[in-house]
Amino acid sequence: MKSIKNLTRFTYETAAFQGWRLSLSSKGAAFNKYFSDKKYGDEKKAFAAAQAALTGLKATLAAAKLVNGKHTATTLSKAEKLLEKA
């Protein structure tokens, strides 16, 4: 599987981690989460979990109100909780 926007595949022979990294920046806030093949069972399941988290994160950020062009603390908290559950 190839990387897509906001999801990057990590498969290094010399590293212990193999899986997907979700990385999204929005209005001055950055969100990152790693989805390990080992934790989710295999590459496809880790990718599906990463895609689901990315979709939810984008929906949360799109529906949020901005204050002075930035996300509010409440929105950032919701986004972090969403990523913790993933």
Protein Blocks (a to p, Z undefined) as FASTA:
>chain_A
ZZdehiacdddfkbmbdcddddddeehiacdddddfklnopamlmmmmmmmmmmmmmmmm
mmpcceehiacfklmmmmmmmmmmZZ
